[in-house]
Structures are given as structure tokens and as C-alpha cells.
Amino acid sequence: MDLEFDWPPGYRLVQGSSLDRARLLATMGNAYAELGATQLGHLTKTVELYLEGPSALWWLEKSESGARVGFTATTTGESLGCLWLGQSMNQLTGALQAYIYLVYVSPGYRRQGLGRQLMQYAKNWAKAQGYDQLSLQVFTDNLAALSLYNSLGYESKATLLTLDL
């Protein structure tokens, strides 16, 4: 699906597939390790559960050709970022909503507006799919992500509480 989206010069978004399972798992591992996770084995199950369902996956890459959106399975192999979208159910209304499973930009490419671009692409995709709502979860100590999401108009609707036993 071409959403007519302009990426900054030198970058492109390439659509992934279920064949990118190992690449997605490695990217998720990087994302969670940066947040302090020490146990990552469960991520394999997460990918198995959600990648085959109604989901869409894209890789942010450097673009040598100037093309800004590509939808081929051919990639450079070096991921600068990742966007993985799917659907969930709003537990208050019962309506299906678009859901961001993962939005990630590699550390060396942060603070350049790429995360904001990925989030805007997610919003455009969700609208094009006919969803009325887009949601995600974020860790409360991920202040940079919280700041980005708040600046984009996201609002906190729930709080996940845990108790260590």
C-alpha cells in the first residue's frame, strides 16, 4: 500500500514480511535490552503470536536510489528502524483498533525526526485501513518516547500495575 509519504532525503521505508522473523526478533531484542530487559526469550513467542495475524511490518533504511517508499522484499539488510503494526481490541468499546507493536529507531539515528515520521506513517496506515483509533504501550521510564507520543497527541487511557512477588 503506497501511502504517498515523503521520507527525509536519504531514507526509505521497505515493507517487510513474515520472512523477516529473525530480523524482527533481533530488532525487538535490541529495543528491550536498551530498556533494561535481561530476559528476552519470550519475544520469540510474541513474534509467533502476532506476526502471522493481521499485521504489517516495515524497515527504515538508508536509500541510495532516492526512492522513499519501497514495497519489495529486497532490502539493504541494515535496519535503521522498524515499524510493526497490527490490531487489537479496545476493551472499553469492543471496537478493533490499529496497534503499534513496535516502533524503533537505532540509537545513532535518533533525534532526527525519524521516530516522528514512523509514527505519522503508522497513523496514515491506520486511517487507510479504516481504523478509528491507534494505540500502543510504552514503559513509564521511557521518557523520550513518552515525550514524542504526547507531542503527537497521544493520551494515556490506562495504567498497567504490577506487584513483584
BELNOR-V196495 format. One record per residue. N is the residue number from 1. RES is the residue in one small letter. OMEGA is omega in whole degrees, -180 to 180 (NA if undefined). Layout:
N_RES_OMEGA + N_RES_OMEGA
This chain:
1_m_178 + 2_d_-178 + 3_l_179 + 4_e_-175 + 5_f_180 + 6_d_174 + 7_w_175 + 8_p_179 + 9_p_179 + 10_g_180 + 11_y_175 + 12_r_176 + 13_l_-178 + 14_v_-179 + 15_q_177 + 16_g_180 + 17_s_178 + 18_s_176 + 19_l_-180 + 20_d_-176 + 21_r_-178 + 22_a_179 + 23_r_178 + 24_l_179 + 25_l_178 + 26_a_179 + 27_t_177 + 28_m_177 + 29_g_177 + 30_n_-178 + 31_a_-177 + 32_y_176 + 33_a_177 + 34_e_-180 + 35_l_176 + 36_g_179 + 37_a_178 + 38_t_178 + 39_q_-176 + 40_l_-177 + 41_g_-179 + 42_h_-178 + 43_l_177 + 44_t_179 + 45_k_178 + 46_t_180 + 47_v_179 + 48_e_-177 + 49_l_-168 + 50_y_-176 + 51_l_-179 + 52_e_-180 + 53_g_177 + 54_p_-179 + 55_s_179 + 56_a_-174 + 57_l_177 + 58_w_177 + 59_w_175 + 60_l_-176 + 61_e_170 + 62_k_-180 + 63_s_177 + 64_e_-173 + 65_s_-176 + 66_g_176 + 67_a_-173 + 68_r_173 + 69_v_180 + 70_g_-179 + 71_f_175 + 72_t_178 + 73_a_-179 + 74_t_179 + 75_t_178 + 76_t_-180 + 77_g_179 + 78_e_-180 + 79_s_173 + 80_l_-180 + 81_g_-177 + 82_c_173 + 83_l_-180 + 84_w_-177 + 85_l_176 + 86_g_178 + 87_q_175 + 88_s_179 + 89_m_174 + 90_n_-174 + 91_q_176 + 92_l_-175 + 93_t_-176 + 94_g_-179 + 95_a_172 + 96_l_180 + 97_q_173 + 98_a_-176 + 99_y_177 + 100_i_176 + 101_y_-178 + 102_l_166 + 103_v_-172 + 104_y_172 + 105_v_-180 + 106_s_-175 + 107_p_-178 + 108_g_-177 + 109_y_180 + 110_r_179 + 111_r_177 + 112_q_180 + 113_g_-177 + 114_l_176 + 115_g_177 + 116_r_178 + 117_q_178 + 118_l_179 + 119_m_178 + 120_q_177 + 121_y_178 + 122_a_179 + 123_k_179 + 124_n_178 + 125_w_-179 + 126_a_178 + 127_k_-179 + 128_a_178 + 129_q_178 + 130_g_178 + 131_y_177 + 132_d_-176 + 133_q_177 + 134_l_-178 + 135_s_178 + 136_l_172 + 137_q_179 + 138_v_177 + 139_f_-175 + 140_t_179 + 141_d_176 + 142_n_-171 + 143_l_179 + 144_a_179 + 145_a_178 + 146_l_179 + 147_s_178 + 148_l_-177 + 149_y_177 + 150_n_-180 + 151_s_179 + 152_l_176 + 153_g_178 + 154_y_-180 + 155_e_176 + 156_s_-179 + 157_k_-178 + 158_a_175 + 159_t_177 + 160_l_180 + 161_l_177 + 162_t_176 + 163_l_176 + 164_d_-179 + 165_l_NA
